[in-house]
Amino acid sequence: MTCKGICIRHKAQKPVGSGRYVSGQKRCQICEIFIKWDGLWCPCCGYRLRTKPRNLKYKAKLRARKVNDVEPILTVPIS
């Protein structure tokens, strides 16, 4: 499993104002880049993509942001 250079086509730019994982980007540990890809496996090397941060501080930020996004949906009254 080595980088073949295919992942460069899917390389993602850093989003302004939000985190990479929140915006749907995933990281390949072998290719060492963030990519915009729908699958769980890297299109280049076949390694599993990381969809969540490893750092405790950034995990907490991601959880807080997801809770804030879900909360307004739950408070809508059903008629």
N, CA, C and O atoms as a CHARMM CRD file, in Angstrom:
* protein
*
  316
    1    1 MET  N      0.82600  -1.18000   0.00000 PROA 1      0.00000
    2    1 MET  CA     0.00000   0.00000   0.00000 PROA 1      0.00000
    3    1 MET  C      0.87600   1.25200   0.00000 PROA 1      0.00000
    4    1 MET  O      1.36800   1.68700   1.04100 PROA 1      0.00000
    5    2 THR  N      1.05400   1.80400  -1.16200 PROA 2      0.00000
    6    2 THR  CA     1.80600   3.04500  -1.27400 PROA 2      0.00000
    7    2 THR  C      1.01400   4.03100  -2.10600 PROA 2      0.00000
    8    2 THR  O      0.12700   3.64800  -2.86800 PROA 2      0.00000
    9    3 CYS  N      1.34000   5.30000  -1.95400 PROA 3      0.00000
   10    3 CYS  CA     0.65000   6.35100  -2.70400 PROA 3      0.00000
   11    3 CYS  C      1.04000   6.26700  -4.17300 PROA 3      0.00000
   12    3 CYS  O      2.22200   6.20500  -4.51200 PROA 3      0.00000
   13    4 LYS  N      0.02800   6.26600  -5.04400 PROA 4      0.00000
   14    4 LYS  CA     0.25900   6.17400  -6.48300 PROA 4      0.00000
   15    4 LYS  C      0.06800   7.51600  -7.18400 PROA 4      0.00000
   16    4 LYS  O      0.28400   7.62400  -8.39200 PROA 4      0.00000
   17    5 GLY  N     -0.33900   8.54900  -6.42300 PROA 5      0.00000
   18    5 GLY  CA    -0.51900   9.88100  -6.99700 PROA 5      0.00000
   19    5 GLY  C     -1.92600  10.15600  -7.50400 PROA 5      0.00000
   20    5 GLY  O     -2.19500  11.25800  -7.98200 PROA 5      0.00000
   21    6 ILE  N     -2.82300   9.19200  -7.41500 PROA 6      0.00000
   22    6 ILE  CA    -4.20200   9.36800  -7.87600 PROA 6      0.00000
   23    6 ILE  C     -4.94800  10.34500  -6.96700 PROA 6      0.00000
   24    6 ILE  O     -5.83300  11.07200  -7.41700 PROA 6      0.00000
   25    7 CYS  N     -4.58000  10.35500  -5.68000 PROA 7      0.00000
   26    7 CYS  CA    -5.27700  11.16700  -4.68000 PROA 7      0.00000
   27    7 CYS  C     -5.14500  12.67100  -4.94500 PROA 7      0.00000
   28    7 CYS  O     -5.95400  13.45200  -4.44500 PROA 7      0.00000
   29    8 ILE  N     -4.15900  13.08100  -5.70600 PROA 8      0.00000
   30    8 ILE  CA    -3.96500  14.50600  -5.99700 PROA 8      0.00000
   31    8 ILE  C     -5.18800  15.08200  -6.72200 PROA 8      0.00000
   32    8 ILE  O     -5.50300  16.26100  -6.55700 PROA 8      0.00000
   33    9 ARG  N     -5.87100  14.26700  -7.51400 PROA 9      0.00000
   34    9 ARG  CA    -7.08000  14.71800  -8.22100 PROA 9      0.00000
   35    9 ARG  C     -8.21600  15.04700  -7.26400 PROA 9      0.00000
   36    9 ARG  O     -9.09300  15.84800  -7.58700 PROA 9      0.00000
   37   10 HSD  N     -8.20100  14.42700  -6.07900 PROA 10     0.00000
   38   10 HSD  CA    -9.27200  14.60300  -5.10500 PROA 10     0.00000
   39   10 HSD  C     -8.85000  15.46400  -3.91900 PROA 10     0.00000
   40   10 HSD  O     -9.56800  15.53200  -2.92100 PROA 10     0.00000
   41   11 LYS  N     -7.70600  16.11500  -4.01300 PROA 11     0.00000
   42   11 LYS  CA    -7.18400  16.91900  -2.91000 PROA 11     0.00000
   43   11 LYS  C     -8.15100  18.04400  -2.57000 PROA 11     0.00000
   44   11 LYS  O     -8.66700  18.72200  -3.45800 PROA 11     0.00000
   45   12 ALA  N     -8.39400  18.23900  -1.26400 PROA 12     0.00000
   46   12 ALA  CA    -9.37600  19.22900  -0.80400 PROA 12     0.00000
   47   12 ALA  C     -8.67600  20.46800  -0.25900 PROA 12     0.00000
   48   12 ALA  O     -7.64400  20.37100   0.40500 PROA 12     0.00000
   49   13 GLN  N     -9.24300  21.61800  -0.54600 PROA 13     0.00000
   50   13 GLN  CA    -8.75100  22.87900  -0.00500 PROA 13     0.00000
   51   13 GLN  C     -9.29400  23.05600   1.40200 PROA 13     0.00000
   52   13 GLN  O    -10.37800  22.56400   1.71500 PROA 13     0.00000
   53   14 LYS  N     -8.55700  23.74800   2.24800 PROA 14     0.00000
   54   14 LYS  CA    -9.00400  23.97900   3.62000 PROA 14     0.00000
   55   14 LYS  C    -10.20000  24.92900   3.60400 PROA 14     0.00000
   56   14 LYS  O    -10.12100  26.00900   3.01800 PROA 14     0.00000
   57   15 PRO  N    -11.30900  24.54000   4.24400 PROA 15     0.00000
   58   15 PRO  CA   -12.49000  25.40500   4.27000 PROA 15     0.00000
   59   15 PRO  C    -12.28600  26.59100   5.21000 PROA 15     0.00000
   60   15 PRO  O    -11.60900  26.47800   6.23200 PROA 15     0.00000
   61   16 VAL  N    -12.87400  27.71600   4.85500 PROA 16     0.00000
   62   16 VAL  CA   -12.77800  28.91800   5.66900 PROA 16     0.00000
   63   16 VAL  C    -13.96200  28.94400   6.63000 PROA 16     0.00000
   64   16 VAL  O    -15.11300  28.83500   6.20600 PROA 16     0.00000
   65   17 GLY  N    -13.68400  29.08700   7.91500 PROA 17     0.00000
   66   17 GLY  CA   -14.74500  29.22900   8.89800 PROA 17     0.00000
   67   17 GLY  C    -15.27100  27.94400   9.49600 PROA 17     0.00000
   68   17 GLY  O    -16.10700  27.99200  10.39700 PROA 17     0.00000
   69   18 SER  N    -14.81200  26.79600   9.02800 PROA 18     0.00000
   70   18 SER  CA   -15.25000  25.52900   9.61800 PROA 18     0.00000
   71   18 SER  C    -14.11500  24.51900   9.50600 PROA 18     0.00000
   72   18 SER  O    -13.12600  24.75400   8.81100 PROA 18     0.00000
   73   19 GLY  N    -14.26700  23.40900  10.18700 PROA 19     0.00000
   74   19 GLY  CA   -13.23700  22.38000  10.18000 PROA 19     0.00000
   75   19 GLY  C    -13.31700  21.48500   8.96500 PROA 19     0.00000
   76   19 GLY  O    -14.32400  21.45900   8.25800 PROA 19     0.00000
   77   20 ARG  N    -12.26000  20.76100   8.73300 PROA 20     0.00000
   78   20 ARG  CA   -12.19800  19.86700   7.57600 PROA 20     0.00000
   79   20 ARG  C    -13.18000  18.70500   7.69400 PROA 20     0.00000
   80   20 ARG  O    -13.88000  18.38100   6.73400 PROA 20     0.00000
   81   21 TYR  N    -13.23200  18.07600   8.87600 PROA 21     0.00000
   82   21 TYR  CA   -14.10800  16.92000   9.04500 PROA 21     0.00000
   83   21 TYR  C    -15.57800  17.32500   9.03000 PROA 21     0.00000
   84   21 TYR  O    -16.42100  16.55800   8.56500 PROA 21     0.00000
   85   22 VAL  N    -15.89900  18.51500   9.53200 PROA 22     0.00000
   86   22 VAL  CA   -17.27600  19.00200   9.52700 PROA 22     0.00000
   87   22 VAL  C    -17.75300  19.21100   8.08700 PROA 22     0.00000
   88   22 VAL  O    -18.91600  18.96100   7.77200 PROA 22     0.00000
   89   23 SER  N    -16.85500  19.66900   7.22300 PROA 23     0.00000
   90   23 SER  CA   -17.23200  19.93300   5.83700 PROA 23     0.00000
   91   23 SER  C    -17.20800  18.68200   4.96400 PROA 23     0.00000
   92   23 SER  O    -17.46600  18.76500   3.76300 PROA 23     0.00000
   93   24 GLY  N    -16.90000  17.51600   5.55400 PROA 24     0.00000
   94   24 GLY  CA   -16.96900  16.26800   4.80000 PROA 24     0.00000
   95   24 GLY  C    -15.64700  15.78400   4.23300 PROA 24     0.00000
   96   24 GLY  O    -15.62400  14.80000   3.49300 PROA 24     0.00000
   97   25 GLN  N    -14.55900  16.44000   4.55600 PROA 25     0.00000
   98   25 GLN  CA   -13.26100  15.99600   4.06200 PROA 25     0.00000
   99   25 GLN  C    -12.75300  14.82800   4.89700 PROA 25     0.00000
  100   25 GLN  O    -13.09500  14.69600   6.07200 PROA 25     0.00000
  101   26 LYS  N    -11.93700  13.98800   4.28200 PROA 26     0.00000
  102   26 LYS  CA   -11.37200  12.82800   4.96800 PROA 26     0.00000
  103   26 LYS  C     -9.86800  12.83400   4.76700 PROA 26     0.00000
  104   26 LYS  O     -9.36900  13.40500   3.79700 PROA 26     0.00000
  105   27 ARG  N     -9.14000  12.19700   5.68800 PROA 27     0.00000
  106   27 ARG  CA    -7.68500  12.19900   5.62700 PROA 27     0.00000
  107   27 ARG  C     -7.15200  10.79200   5.39600 PROA 27     0.00000
  108   27 ARG  O     -7.60500   9.83200   6.02000 PROA 27     0.00000
  109   28 CYS  N     -6.19400  10.68600   4.49900 PROA 28     0.00000
  110   28 CYS  CA    -5.49200   9.43000   4.25200 PROA 28     0.00000
  111   28 CYS  C     -4.14300   9.51100   4.96000 PROA 28     0.00000
  112   28 CYS  O     -3.37300  10.44600   4.73900 PROA 28     0.00000
  113   29 GLN  N     -3.86400   8.52900   5.80700 PROA 29     0.00000
  114   29 GLN  CA    -2.61500   8.52500   6.55800 PROA 29     0.00000
  115   29 GLN  C     -1.42700   8.15300   5.67600 PROA 29     0.00000
  116   29 GLN  O     -0.30900   8.59600   5.93800 PROA 29     0.00000
  117   30 ILE  N     -1.64100   7.36800   4.66300 PROA 30     0.00000
  118   30 ILE  CA    -0.55600   6.94400   3.77600 PROA 30     0.00000
  119   30 ILE  C     -0.17600   8.08400   2.82100 PROA 30     0.00000
  120   30 ILE  O      1.00300   8.41400   2.68800 PROA 30     0.00000
  121   31 CYS  N     -1.16300   8.67700   2.16400 PROA 31     0.00000
  122   31 CYS  CA    -0.91400   9.76400   1.21000 PROA 31     0.00000
  123   31 CYS  C     -0.64400  11.09000   1.91400 PROA 31     0.00000
  124   31 CYS  O     -0.08300  12.01000   1.31800 PROA 31     0.00000
  125   32 GLU  N     -1.04500  11.19000   3.18400 PROA 32     0.00000
  126   32 GLU  CA    -0.84200  12.36300   4.02600 PROA 32     0.00000
  127   32 GLU  C     -1.51700  13.62900   3.47700 PROA 32     0.00000
  128   32 GLU  O     -0.93900  14.71500   3.51700 PROA 32     0.00000
  129   33 ILE  N     -2.75600  13.47400   2.96100 PROA 33     0.00000
  130   33 ILE  CA    -3.52200  14.63400   2.50200 PROA 33     0.00000
  131   33 ILE  C     -4.99000  14.46600   2.88200 PROA 33     0.00000
  132   33 ILE  O     -5.45900  13.36300   3.16200 PROA 33     0.00000
  133   34 PHE  N     -5.69900  15.59300   2.88300 PROA 34     0.00000
  134   34 PHE  CA    -7.15200  15.57900   3.03900 PROA 34     0.00000
  135   34 PHE  C     -7.74400  15.51200   1.64400 PROA 34     0.00000
  136   34 PHE  O     -7.31200  16.22300   0.73700 PROA 34     0.00000
  137   35 ILE  N     -8.75000  14.63900   1.48200 PROA 35     0.00000
  138   35 ILE  CA    -9.39200  14.50400   0.17900 PROA 35     0.00000
  139   35 ILE  C    -10.90200  14.63200   0.31600 PROA 35     0.00000
  140   35 ILE  O    -11.46300  14.38300   1.38300 PROA 35     0.00000
  141   36 LYS  N    -11.54400  15.01900  -0.76300 PROA 36     0.00000
  142   36 LYS  CA   -12.99700  15.07600  -0.84700 PROA 36     0.00000
  143   36 LYS  C    -13.40700  13.80500  -1.58000 PROA 36     0.00000
  144   36 LYS  O    -13.26200  13.70700  -2.79900 PROA 36     0.00000
  145   37 TRP  N    -13.92300  12.82900  -0.82500 PROA 37     0.00000
  146   37 TRP  CA   -14.22000  11.50200  -1.37900 PROA 37     0.00000
  147   37 TRP  C    -15.40100  10.90900  -0.62900 PROA 37     0.00000
  148   37 TRP  O    -15.48800  11.05700   0.59000 PROA 37     0.00000
  149   38 ASP  N    -16.31000  10.24300  -1.32300 PROA 38     0.00000
  150   38 ASP  CA   -17.50900   9.68100  -0.70400 PROA 38     0.00000
  151   38 ASP  C    -17.25900   8.34400  -0.01900 PROA 38     0.00000
  152   38 ASP  O    -17.95800   8.01000   0.93800 PROA 38     0.00000
  153   39 GLY  N    -16.30300   7.58700  -0.47500 PROA 39     0.00000
  154   39 GLY  CA   -16.05200   6.25800   0.07900 PROA 39     0.00000
  155   39 GLY  C    -15.26700   6.27800   1.38200 PROA 39     0.00000
  156   39 GLY  O    -14.80500   7.32800   1.82800 PROA 39     0.00000
  157   40 LEU  N    -15.12300   5.09800   1.98700 PROA 40     0.00000
  158   40 LEU  CA   -14.35400   4.94700   3.22100 PROA 40     0.00000
  159   40 LEU  C    -12.89200   4.60500   2.95500 PROA 40     0.00000
  160   40 LEU  O    -12.06300   4.68800   3.86000 PROA 40     0.00000
  161   41 TRP  N    -12.57400   4.22700   1.73200 PROA 41     0.00000
  162   41 TRP  CA   -11.22900   3.78700   1.38800 PROA 41     0.00000
  163   41 TRP  C    -10.60400   4.75800   0.39900 PROA 41     0.00000
  164   41 TRP  O    -11.29200   5.29300  -0.47000 PROA 41     0.00000
  165   42 CYS  N     -9.31400   4.98500   0.52800 PROA 42     0.00000
  166   42 CYS  CA    -8.59000   5.92300  -0.33600 PROA 42     0.00000
  167   42 CYS  C     -8.58300   5.40500  -1.77600 PROA 42     0.00000
  168   42 CYS  O     -8.27300   4.23500  -2.00300 PROA 42     0.00000
  169   43 PRO  N     -8.92000   6.25900  -2.75500 PROA 43     0.00000
  170   43 PRO  CA    -8.92800   5.82200  -4.15100 PROA 43     0.00000
  171   43 PRO  C     -7.51700   5.56100  -4.68500 PROA 43     0.00000
  172   43 PRO  O     -7.35200   4.91500  -5.72000 PROA 43     0.00000
  173   44 CYS  N     -6.51900   6.05600  -3.99000 PROA 44     0.00000
  174   44 CYS  CA    -5.13900   5.96900  -4.43300 PROA 44     0.00000
  175   44 CYS  C     -4.42700   4.72300  -3.91200 PROA 44     0.00000
  176   44 CYS  O     -3.89800   3.92700  -4.68800 PROA 44     0.00000
  177   45 CYS  N     -4.42100   4.56600  -2.59300 PROA 45     0.00000
  178   45 CYS  CA    -3.64200   3.48000  -1.98800 PROA 45     0.00000
  179   45 CYS  C     -4.51100   2.37000  -1.39600 PROA 45     0.00000
  180   45 CYS  O     -4.00000   1.29800  -1.07200 PROA 45     0.00000
  181   46 GLY  N     -5.82000   2.60900  -1.25000 PROA 46     0.00000
  182   46 GLY  CA    -6.71600   1.59600  -0.71300 PROA 46     0.00000
  183   46 GLY  C     -6.75400   1.53500   0.80500 PROA 46     0.00000
  184   46 GLY  O     -7.37300   0.63100   1.36500 PROA 46     0.00000
  185   47 TYR  N     -6.10800   2.47400   1.48200 PROA 47     0.00000
  186   47 TYR  CA    -6.07300   2.50600   2.93500 PROA 47     0.00000
  187   47 TYR  C     -7.34100   3.15100   3.47600 PROA 47     0.00000
  188   47 TYR  O     -7.93800   3.98600   2.79600 PROA 47     0.00000
  189   48 ARG  N     -7.76300   2.78900   4.67300 PROA 48     0.00000
  190   48 ARG  CA    -8.98000   3.34400   5.28600 PROA 48     0.00000
  191   48 ARG  C     -8.78500   4.82800   5.58700 PROA 48     0.00000
  192   48 ARG  O     -7.76900   5.23100   6.15300 PROA 48     0.00000
  193   49 LEU  N     -9.77800   5.63500   5.19800 PROA 49     0.00000
  194   49 LEU  CA    -9.71600   7.08100   5.42400 PROA 49     0.00000
  195   49 LEU  C    -10.19400   7.43100   6.82000 PROA 49     0.00000
  196   49 LEU  O    -11.09500   6.78800   7.35900 PROA 49     0.00000
  197   50 ARG  N     -9.58700   8.44900   7.40000 PROA 50     0.00000
  198   50 ARG  CA   -10.00000   8.93700   8.71500 PROA 50     0.00000
  199   50 ARG  C    -11.12800   9.93600   8.52400 PROA 50     0.00000
  200   50 ARG  O    -11.00400  10.87600   7.73900 PROA 50     0.00000
  201   51 THR  N    -12.23800   9.73500   9.24600 PROA 51     0.00000
  202   51 THR  CA   -13.38800  10.62300   9.11800 PROA 51     0.00000
  203   51 THR  C    -13.59000  11.48600  10.35100 PROA 51     0.00000
  204   51 THR  O    -14.43400  12.38300  10.35500 PROA 51     0.00000
  205   52 LYS  N    -12.81400  11.21700  11.40300 PROA 52     0.00000
  206   52 LYS  CA   -12.91700  11.97300  12.64700 PROA 52     0.00000
  207   52 LYS  C    -11.52100  12.35300  13.11700 PROA 52     0.00000
  208   52 LYS  O    -10.56200  11.63500  12.83400 PROA 52     0.00000
  209   53 PRO  N    -11.38700  13.46800  13.82900 PROA 53     0.00000
  210   53 PRO  CA   -10.07000  13.86100  14.34200 PROA 53     0.00000
  211   53 PRO  C     -9.59500  12.93300  15.45400 PROA 53     0.00000
  212   53 PRO  O    -10.40800  12.30800  16.13600 PROA 53     0.00000
  213   54 ARG  N     -8.29600  12.84400  15.63600 PROA 54     0.00000
  214   54 ARG  CA    -7.71600  12.00300  16.68400 PROA 54     0.00000
  215   54 ARG  C     -7.47900  12.78400  17.97100 PROA 54     0.00000
  216   54 ARG  O     -7.47300  12.20600  19.05800 PROA 54     0.00000
  217   55 ASN  N     -7.28700  14.08200  17.85200 PROA 55     0.00000
  218   55 ASN  CA    -6.99800  14.92900  19.00500 PROA 55     0.00000
  219   55 ASN  C     -8.26600  15.15000  19.82800 PROA 55     0.00000
  220   55 ASN  O     -9.32500  15.44100  19.27000 PROA 55     0.00000
  221   56 LEU  N     -8.16500  15.01500  21.13900 PROA 56     0.00000
  222   56 LEU  CA    -9.31400  15.13300  22.03700 PROA 56     0.00000
  223   56 LEU  C     -9.98900  16.50700  21.92700 PROA 56     0.00000
  224   56 LEU  O    -11.21500  16.60400  21.97100 PROA 56     0.00000
  225   57 LYS  N     -9.19600  17.54900  21.78700 PROA 57     0.00000
  226   57 LYS  CA    -9.73400  18.91100  21.68400 PROA 57     0.00000
  227   57 LYS  C    -10.59800  19.06400  20.42900 PROA 57     0.00000
  228   57 LYS  O    -11.68200  19.64400  20.49100 PROA 57     0.00000
  229   58 TYR  N    -10.12700  18.55100  19.30500 PROA 58     0.00000
  230   58 TYR  CA   -10.86400  18.68200  18.05200 PROA 58     0.00000
  231   58 TYR  C    -12.05000  17.72000  17.97600 PROA 58     0.00000
  232   58 TYR  O    -13.03800  18.00000  17.29700 PROA 58     0.00000
  233   59 LYS  N    -11.95000  16.58700  18.67400 PROA 59     0.00000
  234   59 LYS  CA   -13.10100  15.68000  18.76200 PROA 59     0.00000
  235   59 LYS  C    -14.25200  16.37200  19.48100 PROA 59     0.00000
  236   59 LYS  O    -15.40400  16.27000  19.06100 PROA 59     0.00000
  237   60 ALA  N    -13.93600  17.07500  20.56600 PROA 60     0.00000
  238   60 ALA  CA   -14.96100  17.78800  21.33100 PROA 60     0.00000
  239   60 ALA  C    -15.60000  18.88700  20.48800 PROA 60     0.00000
  240   60 ALA  O    -16.81500  19.08100  20.53700 PROA 60     0.00000
  241   61 LYS  N    -14.79500  19.60000  19.72200 PROA 61     0.00000
  242   61 LYS  CA   -15.32500  20.65300  18.83900 PROA 61     0.00000
  243   61 LYS  C    -16.27800  20.06700  17.80200 PROA 61     0.00000
  244   61 LYS  O    -17.34000  20.62900  17.53600 PROA 61     0.00000
  245   62 LEU  N    -15.89100  18.93300  17.21900 PROA 62     0.00000
  246   62 LEU  CA   -16.72200  18.28800  16.20700 PROA 62     0.00000
  247   62 LEU  C    -18.04300  17.81600  16.80000 PROA 62     0.00000
  248   62 LEU  O    -19.09700  18.00300  16.19200 PROA 62     0.00000
  249   63 ARG  N    -17.99400  17.20600  17.98400 PROA 63     0.00000
  250   63 ARG  CA   -19.22000  16.76100  18.65400 PROA 63     0.00000
  251   63 ARG  C    -20.14000  17.93200  18.96200 PROA 63     0.00000
  252   63 ARG  O    -21.34700  17.85000  18.73300 PROA 63     0.00000
  253   64 ALA  N    -19.57900  19.02300  19.47900 PROA 64     0.00000
  254   64 ALA  CA   -20.37200  20.20800  19.82300 PROA 64     0.00000
  255   64 ALA  C    -21.03700  20.79200  18.57900 PROA 64     0.00000
  256   64 ALA  O    -22.19500  21.20700  18.62700 PROA 64     0.00000
  257   65 ARG  N    -20.32700  20.82300  17.50000 PROA 65     0.00000
  258   65 ARG  CA   -20.87400  21.37700  16.26000 PROA 65     0.00000
  259   65 ARG  C    -21.99200  20.49900  15.71300 PROA 65     0.00000
  260   65 ARG  O    -22.99700  21.00600  15.21500 PROA 65     0.00000
  261   66 LYS  N    -21.81600  19.16500  15.80800 PROA 66     0.00000
  262   66 LYS  CA   -22.86400  18.25100  15.32800 PROA 66     0.00000
  263   66 LYS  C    -24.11300  18.34600  16.19700 PROA 66     0.00000
  264   66 LYS  O    -25.22500  18.27800  15.67300 PROA 66     0.00000
  265   67 VAL  N    -23.96000  18.49900  17.49800 PROA 67     0.00000
  266   67 VAL  CA   -25.10400  18.64000  18.40700 PROA 67     0.00000
  267   67 VAL  C    -25.85500  19.92200  18.08700 PROA 67     0.00000
  268   67 VAL  O    -27.08600  19.92300  18.07500 PROA 67     0.00000
  269   68 ASN  N    -25.14600  21.00900  17.82800 PROA 68     0.00000
  270   68 ASN  CA   -25.78700  22.28200  17.48500 PROA 68     0.00000
  271   68 ASN  C    -26.53100  22.19200  16.16200 PROA 68     0.00000
  272   68 ASN  O    -27.57100  22.82900  15.99900 PROA 68     0.00000
  273   69 ASP  N    -26.01900  21.41600  15.21700 PROA 69     0.00000
  274   69 ASP  CA   -26.69400  21.25200  13.93200 PROA 69     0.00000
  275   69 ASP  C    -27.96300  20.41500  14.07100 PROA 69     0.00000
  276   69 ASP  O    -28.94100  20.67700  13.37100 PROA 69     0.00000
  277   70 VAL  N    -27.97400  19.42800  14.94200 PROA 70     0.00000
  278   70 VAL  CA   -29.12200  18.53100  15.12000 PROA 70     0.00000
  279   70 VAL  C    -30.18400  19.16300  15.99900 PROA 70     0.00000
  280   70 VAL  O    -31.37300  18.92600  15.78400 PROA 70     0.00000
  281   71 GLU  N    -29.79300  19.95300  16.97500 PROA 71     0.00000
  282   71 GLU  CA   -30.72100  20.52200  17.95200 PROA 71     0.00000
  283   71 GLU  C    -31.89500  21.28900  17.34200 PROA 71     0.00000
  284   71 GLU  O    -33.03300  21.03300  17.73800 PROA 71     0.00000
  285   72 PRO  N    -31.68400  22.22200  16.39300 PROA 72     0.00000
  286   72 PRO  CA   -32.82900  22.94300  15.82900 PROA 72     0.00000
  287   72 PRO  C    -33.82800  22.04000  15.12000 PROA 72     0.00000
  288   72 PRO  O    -35.02200  22.34100  15.10700 PROA 72     0.00000
  289   73 ILE  N    -33.37300  20.95700  14.53900 PROA 73     0.00000
  290   73 ILE  CA   -34.26100  20.02800  13.84900 PROA 73     0.00000
  291   73 ILE  C    -35.18800  19.34100  14.84500 PROA 73     0.00000
  292   73 ILE  O    -36.35600  19.10300  14.53800 PROA 73     0.00000
  293   74 LEU  N    -34.68700  19.02200  16.02300 PROA 74     0.00000
  294   74 LEU  CA   -35.48400  18.32000  17.03400 PROA 74     0.00000
  295   74 LEU  C    -36.52100  19.21300  17.69400 PROA 74     0.00000
  296   74 LEU  O    -37.51400  18.70500  18.21700 PROA 74     0.00000
  297   75 THR  N    -36.32400  20.52600  17.68700 PROA 75     0.00000
  298   75 THR  CA   -37.23300  21.43000  18.36700 PROA 75     0.00000
  299   75 THR  C    -38.39900  21.91100  17.49600 PROA 75     0.00000
  300   75 THR  O    -39.23500  22.68400  17.96500 PROA 75     0.00000
  301   76 VAL  N    -38.46700  21.46900  16.24700 PROA 76     0.00000
  302   76 VAL  CA   -39.54400  21.86600  15.36000 PROA 76     0.00000
  303   76 VAL  C    -40.81600  21.14300  15.76200 PROA 76     0.00000
  304   76 VAL  O    -40.81300  19.91400  15.83500 PROA 76     0.00000
  305   77 PRO  N    -41.92200  21.86900  16.02900 PROA 77     0.00000
  306   77 PRO  CA   -43.16900  21.21700  16.43700 PROA 77     0.00000
  307   77 PRO  C    -43.78900  20.43600  15.28200 PROA 77     0.00000
  308   77 PRO  O    -43.76200  20.86700  14.12900 PROA 77     0.00000
  309   78 ILE  N    -44.33600  19.30400  15.61700 PROA 78     0.00000
  310   78 ILE  CA   -44.99600  18.46200  14.60600 PROA 78     0.00000
  311   78 ILE  C    -46.50200  18.68900  14.72100 PROA 78     0.00000
  312   78 ILE  O    -47.08100  18.55100  15.79800 PROA 78     0.00000
  313   79 SER  N    -47.13900  19.04600  13.57500 PROA 79     0.00000
  314   79 SER  CA   -48.57400  19.31400  13.62000 PROA 79     0.00000
  315   79 SER  C    -49.38700  18.22500  12.99400 PROA 79     0.00000
  316   79 SER  O    -50.61400  18.31400  12.95900 PROA 79     0.00000
